[in-house]
Amino acid sequence: MNLIEELESGRMDFLNAVEGLTEATASRKPSSDRWSILECIDHLVTVEERFQGWLQTGSAEASAANPENEARLYKMLTDRSAKVSAPEAVLPTGRFGTLADAVLAFSAARDRSVNIVKERGDRLYSIGAKHHRFGDLNGVEVVHLMAGHARRHAAQIRETRAAIE
């Protein structure tokens, strides 16, 4: 699957996860130690925007394609069996007042991500970024993280819905 298809597939997974949600369900936490769906989307958009910044301002660093690492990163991100605490910089801030606003913000962020990939193409391998957990990455690996991150939180949204509804 190419990067655009991967991003679009992740978008559809996310949109399917939020389809039919009510505002009440979206803002309700399944327990005090878990995020609401609205908070989950807030985090998802914040991380997507952060990754976009890396792709736009990352260091110039030539890197060869490493399909094994790309697949490993994607698999790690989509695996919900291991719970991971988000760093403080990407915790939900309550910036979305409604579910509709949050979904629109995700779609707009994903549109920007797709456009960055279209514009940069193979030059993504020459973009370097440093992730707090995964270390040094090239731009293609960052895009795989974006795609996997959306799917991870689509699964979290489904888990939250099942706990609440």
N, C-alpha and C positions, 0 to 999 in steps of 0.2 A: 504494500500500500504506500502511495507517495504521501508526502507531508501534508499537502492540501487535503487529500482524502482523509487522512488521519485526523486533522483538525475538524473537518466537517462531520466526520463520523462521531467524534467526541461531542460536538455541538448538538447533534441529533440525540445522542444518549442523554445529555443534560436536559434538553427540551422535553424529551419523553418522560424523564424523571419528575419534572415539575408540572406536566400537563394535568389540568383539572384540579390543581391545588387551590384551596381557599386561603384568603388572607389570615384567617384564624389559625389554620393548620400551619401555614408558613411561618408564623411568628411564635408558635408554641414550642417549648423545649421538651424533649421526652424525659429529661431529668436535669437536675441542677448542674451536673457536670458535663452536659452535652450541648452542642449548639442547636439553635433553631435552624430551620431551612433557610430563613432569611439571612441569618448570620453565616451560614455555610456559603451562600451565594456571595455575600459581602467579601468573605475571605477569598473565594475563587476569583472574583474580579480583581481584587487587589494583587493577587499573585500573578494573574495573567498580565496585568499592567506592568508589574515589576519585571517579568520575563521579557516583555516587549522593550523595556528600557535597556536591558542587557543586549538585546539584539540590535538596538539602534546605536548604542554607545560602547559596546564591548571592545575589548582590546583587539588589536590586529594580531592575530595569532594563527598561523597556518596549522591546520590539523587534518590528518587523513581521515577518511571515512572509517568508522569502526562499528559496523552493523551489530556485532555482538554486544557492545556496550550500549548502543541505542536500544536494543531489545531488552537488555537487563534493566536499564533505567525505567523504561515504560512498564515492564512487569512489576518492578518494585513499587512504582507509584500506584498502579491499579490494584495491588494486593491489599485488601482491607483487613486481612487477618492480623496485620501488625499495625497497631494504633500508634500514631505519631503526633506529638504536640507541635503546634505551629509556633514559630518564633514570634516574639512580641511585635515585630515590625509588620506582620501580616495577620494579626488577630482582627476579628470583626470590630468595626467601629460604629456600627449603627447608621451608616451613611444612606441607606435606602429606607424610605418610609413605607413603601409598598412592594409587594411581590412583583407587580408589573414593572416598576422602576428597576428593580434588581435584575429581572430577566432581560429587559431592554439593555441594561448596562453590560450584562454578560455578552449578549449578541453583538453589541457595538465593539466590545473589546475583542471578541473572536473575529469580527470582520477586520479589525486592524491587524490582528495576528496573521490572518490569511493574506492580507495585502503585503505585509512585511516579507512573508515567505515567497510570494509571487515576485516581489521586487528584488529580493536578494538571491534567490535560487541557490546555485552551487556556491556562491560567495558566503553562505552561512557557515561553511567549514572554516572560513578565515576569521570568524568572530569568536573571541574567547570570553568566557564568563566564569566566575567562581561562585559555586553554590555552597551554602553553609554545611550541607549534609553530603552532597555528592562530589564536592571538590571541583577541579578544573573541568570545564565543559566547552565544547564548540557549539556554534549556533544551531546546528541540526539536533544535537542532543538536548538543547534548551527547548526546541520545538517538540521533541518527543516528551519532555517533561510537561509542557503545556497540555498536550493531548491526553497524556495519562492522568494529569491532575484533574482535568474536567471529568474524566470517567470515574476517578476515585470519588469525587464529590457527588457525582450522579448516583453512585452506589450508596453513599452516605445519606443522600436525600431519600432514597428508597427505604433504607433502614429506618430513618426517622419517621417517615410516613407510616411504615408498618407498626412502629411503636406507638404512634399517636392515634391513627385512624381506627 
